[in-house]
Amino acid sequence: MIPLQINALSLDREIDWLALVLETRLSLYFRKPCDYESIQQIAPPDLLQDSSAYAQLVHEHQLNTEERVILILALVPHIRPQVLDLLFVNTPFGRNYTEFGGWIGKHHGGFLPTCETAAFLIAGTDLVKRFELTQMFERHHPFMKAGLLRLDRSKPGEPFYSSALLIHPDTLNRLTTGLSQKPDYSMEFPAKLLETPLTWDDLVLAPKTRMEVEHIILWVQNTQTILHEWGLAKHFKPGYRSLFYGPPGTGKTLTASLIGVAVGADVYRIDLSAMVSKYIGETEKNLANLFDQAENKNWILFFDEADALFGKRTTTHNSNDRHSNQEISYLLQRIEDFSGVVILASNLRANIDEAFSRRFQSLVYFPIPEANERTALWKKMLSGTTQLTGDVDPSALAEEYLLTGGAITNAIRYAAIHTLHERRIAISHQDLVRGVVKELRKEGKTI
């Protein structure tokens, strides 16, 4: 059988088991005739010979019977929502039973589970078992630590068990299609996957800058060795924070992308404009959602133009100042607690709040390239085309004009467009000079 069929058959059996557990719990609760004295008498399906993604996940995290109830409960609204319709039981007062938990979605007409729903299924009215159940929703449990499930508490101050019990999209994809889909940009996840066709050979960095970048790669590749084999775990946190600073176009974004390639991690560029809100508490909520999704994932978070959110705290004069400072303090705390890699990029180091600077493991300066580095950049970027006239001299361009890598790219693009406009088929040295002049004028410079 193909994996889709294997996954479907396995989940079929597991959902049938959950349906029986639910029917039994309701019968016991309302003291109706029942074949079982407790739900513990209902054995879950045997997964020993099961090769499905669900069985693999259960074995991987050594989930027990109660944990399987919670996992399949979070999954069932996505694949067989009618199973939970039994919980739409009205009281004589015309309202649902509080002890069943649940919430109603905006468009979904079915019953959506909360932690209260899980507690009802597993514990019933047994308070001791209810208290024991709480640990399954704590950060150290595989549900949260491995990002299998997530909780959504819509309003502060409401009971913890009223939190919506949600399956993580990665878990849903793995258990159904068997594929892991990378998250795409949305209002709930304002970040874009950074990808590049370029390699380290295309990147030209100053020797000191390259060495700092190599240190980041070494840390990511050897974190477990340093923390555990070398016995330094109690002194160091597992995360790594770095500030890339320097003029625009010096390779900060490309470097972040290539670090991801080197360590086999996805790099997500955070859209700060979608993170920051004028409404009190919304920015913190957006940040919390981002870091919660990124926790325990093999991701690198890249905050480009980080001054917008990581700028200096101001002297408090009014409520807006206090609100802004609270956002910065909250962000500082979340970054410190994040176990992955966070890279901030800024044009000026002085724009970043000192409280962040002290907590960076590295401050990496990306200077405007020297003449020999500019020569290398011109040669690398022009090496891919044969449509050049014989007078093109990369060394002369590098010696005469002080440009960053990004500006050189733009100059070559303009030269190519201008060449086509002139109905020619080869880029000349003068075409490139025109592109350079255009770039310098953008920066307010003249030659």
Phi, psi and omega in degrees: 000152177281158183306322180300318179293319179298314180297318182296316180296319180295315180291328174304310181297319182292322179290321176300321177295315179298318179300320178293319176299317181295313179300319181294316180299317180294320179296315179295321183293320181265007175058048176260161178304139185208148180281350185232151177268342176203159180289341178295342179282349182266105183286138177287163178302145178285126183252009185298320181259015184267125181257012183289164177296326179297312179298319179298319180293319178299316179292319183301319183255006177052051183283134178272184185300315182294323178292327176292325176300314182294317182296313182288332176297319178289333183276327192297328177299337182274338186236335174207071188297336184294342179302325184272001180298338178301337183277356173277070181250118181275143175275169175301343182268005176076025179225161181286162177286125180300321185292346178278344182067212177093159177212160183251127179283171182290321182243332181285128183271355184270182179275124178253128189283153170240178175299330177298322178298316178297319180295321178296314181297316188272317188258334185062238178258008182281106184292323180299313180294326177297317179294321179295328182296332185303325183296340179287347180251010180270165189297330184281345182286148179306329179305316183265319183296320180267002177069031179285318181233166171215155180249145179234110176258104188291325183232129176295146178094345177283156180305143183302321185288353175278359179297136176295134180263108188241140174272140180289141181307323178299318180294317179301313180297318182296317185282341182255289182277342183083002182253147176256112181264135179284138180295143178253167184299134175203173178294332177279338180223080184281066181212149182238134178294126179271123177227150180214142175278353183280164179234179178299332179294336180275347184265129179246115181233154172296147183307317181294320178297315180298322180296318178297320179295319178297327178295321178298315180298317180297321179297312183297319182287338187234023182303312183296321179297312183294316185285318190254310181291327178268358174071033183251011185299326183284347180259332184243145169275153185289338183286170179218132182235130182223144175250121172262123180222150183153172183301156176300146176083012183264005172103016183294313181292316179299320179298316178300318179298317183286332173299317177301317178298317184295325184255004179069037181238148174282139179249124179247125177271122185277131177273099184293332180296331179273346181274322187275130180232147178283346182274134184299129177090342184289321179298315179299320179296317179297318179295318180299317180297318180297309183291327177297320179289328183277341183299136178064016171258155178274066184240153168246126179266124184244112179262099179278149183047054190291349181304331184299330183238337185255015183292176185295142173288147184256162172295135186283116177244333182209184183294328178296320177297316180297318180297315180297317180294325177295320178300315181296317180296319179295317180298319179301317181293318181292322178294321179295326182275346183289130186274357180259200182259131175239127177240126175254141178238135180213149176287330182228127178297326183295342181283343184271136180301139182299330180299328175284315184304321181294337185258000174285138174284336178208145173243112188251117182268129177250095183280166169297131186298146175287172185303315181294327178288323177295321177301315179298320179296312178303314183295317181296318184287331181269351185290341183276356181238145174259359184271060178234142174281164185290346184271358181293126184231093181302321181297319179294319178298319181293320181291321189275329189238130181270099183229154172273172178299320179296321179292322177297318177301314180295322180296318179293321178299315180297319180298321179294316180295317181296323179298316178295322179298326179276003179061040175247165184246001181223137180280131180259169177300320182293327176298318179294322178297319177301319177297321178297314181300318179299318179294318180297322179294325176299328180269006180078021181250157176232162177235000000 
